[in-house]
Amino acid sequence: MRVVIVGAGEVGSSIAASLAGSHEVVVVDIDRDRVESLQYEVDVLAIQGDGASLETLEEAEVRDADMLIASTDDDETNIVTCGTARTVNADCFTISRVKNTKFLETWRHAEGAFGVDFMVGTNLLTAQTIVSVIGLPAANDVESFTGGRVQMAEFRIDPESPIAGQTVQEADRFDSLTFAGLIRDGDVIIPDGSSRIEANDEVVVIGSRDSVRQFATEVSPDDDDGTNDVLIVGGSDIGYHTARLLETRGLKPRMIERDHDHARSLAEDLPGTTVMESDATDREFLEREHISEVDVVVAALDNDEKNLLAGLLAKRLGAERAVAVVDAGEYVELFEAVGIDVAVNPREATAEEITRFTRERKAENVAIIENDQAEVIEIEVDRGSQLVDRPIQEAIQDLPEGVVFGAITRDGEYVVPRGDTIIEADDHVVLFVDASVVDEATGQF
């Protein structure tokens, strides 16, 4: 597949790196330094120029492209780029990244509006990521598969966690849970029963929702009461959507917004949220609002430094967990190293969503793990697959190393995958796959 990516920033570069191994990728950016850097780092054709210009797109041979991804930081540029591409190639599938939710709402009301086939709303997506994480105690990442029957979750194991130092066999006390992978020092480890879970490992588990939640309690017993009291710092677009999504889940979050007029507007738009006009760094105010009893603080202010300060102050005053929006991807590890529990980078979330969508053209659902170190993939088993009517312990021999059967659903029912489980046609299998063997593995199904 020939893919043209317009925008070589954090989002575009990440998508290009993910797709370059299996597709013909062309990247366009107006910044010459970015173009030259990407050309050396990733196996793509990089072109300097304005991606919204027909002349530049023709230089990128968009007439022959199967897909165009507009991923600059400017919403209007992305939309115009998609529309321009469609004027010369009606068969090109167009994807646009936008931050302003108004464009997303318009597009959803009219399929194919703006000449865009698939639109990713960065701010809404970031809010959804935050809500999914805070809904499961101690989790850094959460995704659902097979219509919600199967859940994947990723946990960082703190040194104080009860399972730190245990083997997988010792930690596995659940009927419908698979320890799919360990991420240690950037490397993917496929565990067996004797594999030891070390402090600071990232553990990826796949299983039923109940089992995943029970495991979350094992990882962090102090969080077993769940998340009820959520405080959102900042009435940004991300903060607004986070509150709105929490309201739909039956929660009644609180929000701090410093600007008087904006706080009043938010209070009118969010009937289930208590909006308070104050400075989030006012220690006396936070103590009066019983910050020590808060389950999760979400820092969604307008810059990274403010979010770091607000999150760390809330934790210092007794809040259980802190989730912070981090606009600069290079700060994510720093935030989590100094005390923020989960740092959510909107650009990374967007890049993963777009990459996920390109993968879904051959799979039912996909989750990207640790910056594309691995993927969790849902695939419906084809009747012609050579794996049909064979037990997993035999079928796995025909799959590359780095593949784990995490879960199976059959006729809407959960099936625990064991070595003697027979794979049947039309099964929905959820696999943990090392990123280096994704194409080889999915080709067997």
ABEGO torsion letter per residue (X at the ends): XBBBBBEABAAAAAAAAAAAAABBBBBBBABAAAAAAAAAABBBBBBBEBAABAAAAAAAGAAABABBBBABABAAAAAAAAAAAAAABAABBBBBBBABAAAAAAAAABBGBGGBABBBBAAAAAAAAAAAAAABBGBABBBBBGGGABBBBBBBBBAABAABGBBAAAABABABBBBABBBBGGBBBBBBAABBBBBGBBBBBBBBAAAAAAAAAAABAAAAAEBABBBBBEABAAAAAAAAAAAAAGBBBBBBBABAAAAAAAAAABAABBBBBBBAABAAAAAAAGAAABABBBBABABAAAAAAAAAAAAAAGBABBBBBBABAAAAAAAAAAGBABBBBAAAAAAAAAAAAAAAAABABBBBBGGGABBBBBBBBBAABAABGBBAAAAAAABBBGBBBABBBBGGBBBBBBAABBBBBGBBBBBBBBAAAAAAAAAAX
